[in-house]
Amino acid sequence: MHRSVFLQLMATQTCSFTMQPQFCIRPFSLTSGAASVAASVPASVASTVPIGFTERKLGVEGVNVPLSVWFPLDSSSSSSSSSSSSSSSSSSSSPKAVTYSYKLCYSKLVRMMMGINVPFEIAKSFKIPSSALSTSLPIPSNSNFIIFAHGFLGSRFDMLHLCELLASRGYTVLAPELPESISNSFETTDGVSRDSIVDATMSFIRRENPNPRFGIFGHSMGGGTAAQNTNSFPLGRVSIAGYRPGATVDPTLIVASEGDMVIPLNRITTALPPSSTTVTFTGEPILDIKSIISQHNTISFIMSEISTDPGLFQTNHISFLSPSTNDALVSGLRALIPLAKALKMPLLDMDLYMNSRDSAIALTKFQDVVLDFYDFHSKNNKKI
């Protein structure tokens, strides 16, 4: 009975979107558009270096898997793209800023959380503005490449703020959609797994670059993917809000928070290898973090923020995600939270985030250690 009520509420919530002409529901398919959310990168960390964005399809066991790619544009490539745009279209004289299309699939949510197969797709898309430029330029072949692995019921846009930031630092960032994605862009079949999609992403780059250097980072379940994938990642592995030990000698950074109620901190700390070094962040800058990175192969960065101020919040599981992605999640799922609580369904800390709204603040807490980690290993590409 409770499940029936949940589905009815979901239908009511999604059907209300039909008031917007861009949204429609059709058996087994969906065409939707249109709610807008805030820009992806807070002004305080927005890049001054132009970055390009493009999307590709990966062929994995006969399935087309979406791949989002961010990469740096130097002044010559940016002007080249502008010239190309001018010659091909008289109405445009410069590259246009990208609007990301983030899809929230309710039927996938119900299937993954409740085990109920809905015979048609119910979803809504959100338009997220960005500072990245749409470009037809080729993906750089001489770049350092970093793969992003999203979590359970996540999407390739979950950490687009960090993807954009890394691209502004000179990295090419590759974010494939994975089988558990809430966007539900492809049917999962045998052979289409997280590891096979990561493998296909790396093969895609190797077709144009025979000697690429890779790094990987992931959130939640994607943190486990980053730690356990058997490929070589000499630029390093970063596991955020989720970690599983893997047999690797690659440099590793684990970022976790005491405020995470989905993957408790003790689950991560008990899984850390004995050789790891723990750095505790209490709100003050860690002045010697670069030195620590240079001396240790495995580092855990623990966010331990204790405050008596009721207006301040500890970083929770989804605080690590992009503010705009979280805005879309809250907008699309807010009405379902009370009943989900009553049914004792996992909320993945969304109830906490609805109060804290701290994604932009959370990024400022952990971005430096992630950037310093990749910068060091991209310049010192050797085992410690």
N, C-alpha and C positions, 0 to 999 in steps of 0.2 A: 504493500500500500504506500509506504513511504517513497519507494522508487517511482510509483505512478505519479505521486504528487510532484516529485522533483522534475519529472519529464514534462508534466503539464505546465509547471512554472517556467521551465526552459522554453517551451513552445510559446508561452505568453510573452516572455522577454524577447525572444527573437522575432516573433511575429510583429511586435511593436515597431521593429525596424522597417517594416514594409511601408511605413509612412514616408520613408526616404526612398525616392525612386530608384536609387542605385542598388537597392538590395532586393534579392528575390530568392526563393527556394524552389529547387527543382529536384526530382528524384535523381540521385547519384551524381549531381553536378551542381555547380553554383556559379553565378556571376554576381559579384557584389562590388561595392565601392565604398566608402565614402566618409566615414567620420574622420575628422582631423584631430591630431594630438600635437603636443608641443614638439619643438625641434629636438633632435636627437642628442646633441652635445650641449651641456650647459655653457653659457657664455664664458665662464671662468676658465674652461679648458678647451674652448673651441680652437681649432687649428688655424694658424696663419699661413700654413703651407697648403696649396691647393691639392686636393685629392680627387682621384677619379673613381667611378663606380660603374661596374657592369655586371651582367648576369649571364650565366652559361647553364648548359644542361650536361650532366654527367650520365653516361650510359653505364648502368650497373645491372647486369643480368636481365637486359632487355627493358629496364625501367629507366625513365628519364628523371633524374634527381636534380632539383634546382641547386645552383651554386651561386652565391653572392661573392663578389670580389671587390675589395678596396685596394687602391694603390696610389703612390705619390705621383703627382704631376709636377715636373719642373717647369720653369717659365717657358722654355722652348716648346715642350709638348703641349702646354696649355694654350699657347698662341697658335700652335699648329692645329690643335683641335678647333680653335676659334676660326681659323682660316678655312678649315674643311667645312665647318658648319656654315660659314658665310657662302661658300661656293655652292653648297648643296641646297641651301634654303635662303631665299632673299629676305625672309621675315626674321631671320635669326643671325646675329653677328658674333655670338659668343656661346660657349657651352652653357647648358642650363643646369641649375641645381636639381638634384634627384629628389623625387618624392617616393619613399619606400612604401610598398604595399604589404601590410602585415595582416594576415588572415587568422581569425580565431574561429576554429571549427568546433561547434558545440556537440555535434554527433560523435566526433573523435573523442572529445572529453568524456562523454557518457560511456563510450565503449571502453576506454582505458581505465576509468575510475570505477565504473559500476558493472562492467561486463555485459552491457546491453548493446546489441547491434541495432542501430537505427537505420532503416532501409533507404534513407536518403540523407543527403548532406545538408546540414543547417549551419550557416556560418555568416560571419560579418568581416569585412575588410576595413582596416583603418589606414588612412593616409598620413605618413609621418614625413615632415619636411626635414631636409638635411643641408649640410654645407658641402657635401660631395657633389661632383660634377658628372653628369652623364657624358660618356665619351665613347667613341668608336676606336680609340687608340688601342693597340695591342697591349696585353698584360706584360709588364716588364720581364725580360728574360734573365736579367742580371741581378735580380733582387733577392733578398732573404725572404722566405715564405713562412707565414705563420697560419696554421689552421685553427679555426674555432669550432669546438664541439658543444652544441647546446645540450640542455638537460631534458629530463622526462617531461613531456608536454611543453617543451620549449619551442624555440624557432631560431632560424639563422640570424634573426635580427635582435635576439635577446640582449647581446652585449655590443650593439652597434656603436655605442659611445666609445668603447675601448677599441673596437675595430677601426673606427675613424682615427682615433688618436694614434694607434700604431702605424696606420698608413701615413699619417702626417710626419712620422719619425723615419720614414723611408722603407717600411716593410710592406710587402704585399700580403694582404689578409684574405684568406679563403674560408668562407662559411657555407658548408653544404647543409642541406636539410637532412635530418636523420629520421629513422623509422618512427620514433615516438613523437614526432613533431605535432604540435597542436594545429598547425596549418594544414596538415593532411593533403599535401600536394601530389602524392603518388600512392599507389597501392603497394603495400609491403608484401613481398613474395619470398620464397626460399632463396637464400643467397644474398638477399639485400639486407645487410646488417650494418651496424655502426662501423665495424672494422673494414668491411668491403667498400663502404662509401669513402672512408678515409684513404684507403688504398687507391681508389679511383681518382680522388682529388690529387694525390701525389703523382699518379701516372699522367694525369692531365697536364701538369706542369712539366713533367719530364719529357713530354713530346716536343717541347720547344727549348727546354733547358736540360741538357744531359747531366749536369752536376749542380742541382739546386741544393740549398741548405734550408732545412725545415725546422720549425718550432711548432708547438701545439699548445693551446690552452682550452679549458672547458669549464663549464659551470655545472654543479650538482652531478647528475649522472654523467655529464660530459667531462667532469673532473676525473672520474674513474676512467673514461675513455682516454683522456690525455695521459694518465699515469700508466695504463696497461697496454696500449697499442704496441704491437711488436716491431713497428718500424723504428728507424733511427731518427732522432730529433736532436741534432747537436746544438741547435739554438736554445734548446731547453723545453721542458714541460711545465706548464702552470695549471694546477688544479685549484679551482675556486669553489668554495662551499661544497666540496665533495672530493673524496680521495679513496683510492684503493691501491694497495702496494703492488708494484709490478717489478718484473725482473729487468731492470734497466740501469745502465751506468750514465745515462744522459743527465745533465743538470736538471734539478727539480725544485719547484717552488710550490708550496701548499699554502693557500690563503684561506683562513677560517675565522669564524666569529663566535664568541660566547652567546651572542643573541640569536643564533640560528636554531630554530626549534624543529627543523625538518631533519637535518643531519647534525645531531648533537656533537659538540666539540670533542667529547671523550671518545666517540667513535673514530674520529680522525686521529687524535693524539695516540691512541692505543695501536693504530695501524702504522704509525711512522717508523721508518727504519731506525735502528739504534744509532746510526751514524749521523742522523739529522741534527741540525742546529735550530733551536727555537728562538724566534724574535717576538717579543710581546709589544704590541702597539697599544698604548693607553690614551692616545689623543695628542701626544707631543711628537714632533718629528724625530725620526731615528737618524741621527747625524752620521753614524758610521755604517749605514746600510750598504753602501757601495763596497766598503772594505769587507763586510761580512759576506757579500755575494762573491767577492773575488777569492775568498778563502774556503768556502764550503760548497760542496756539490749538491746537498739537499738541505733546503731551508724551509721551516714552517713559520709563517707570518700570522700570528694569532692576534685578532682584534679583541682586546679585553677592555671594554669601556664601561666603567661603573660610574653612574651618576645619580645623585639624589634629586636632580632637577627633573620634575615630571614632564617637562617640555622636550627633554632630550631622550633619544631612543638608541638602543643598541642595534647594530647592523644585523638585520635578519636575513633569511635565506634568499629572498628576492630583492633585497636592497642592492645587491650586486648588479642587477640588471639595469638596462638603459631606462632613464626616466620616462621616455616616450613609449617604450614597450610596456612598462608597468602602467602608464596612464591608460593605454588601450585595454590591458587586462582588467584593470579596475572598472573601467567604463563598461566593458562587455560582461563582466561576471558579478558585479556588485549585487544585483538583485537575487543571485543564487546563493550568496554566502550564508544568510540566516538558516535556510533549510539544509544546506550542506553541513552546517554545524550541528543541527538537530539530528541529522543522519550519521553524525560522527565520521564524515568523510574527511580525508586529508585535505587541508586547506593550503598547504605549501607556503605558509606564513603570509598569505594574502591578507588575512584579517589584521595581522600586525602592520603590514605595509600600508593599509588603508588609513591607519592613524599616523604612521611615521612619515610617509612620502619622502624618504631620505635617499633616493638613488643618487642624486647629484652630489650630496654630501659624502655618501659612501665611496664614490669614485675618487674623491680627493684624498681619501684615507689610504687606498691601496694602489692607486695608479702609479705612484713613483716607484714603489718596489717592483712592480711588474715591468715598467719601462726600463728601470736600471738593470734588472735581471736580463732582459733580452738584449739591451745595448751592450752589456759586458760580454755576453756569450757570442754575440755577432762579431765582436772585435777580437775576441780571444777564443776562437773556435777550437778548443782542445779540452781534453778530459782533465779534471782537477785531481 
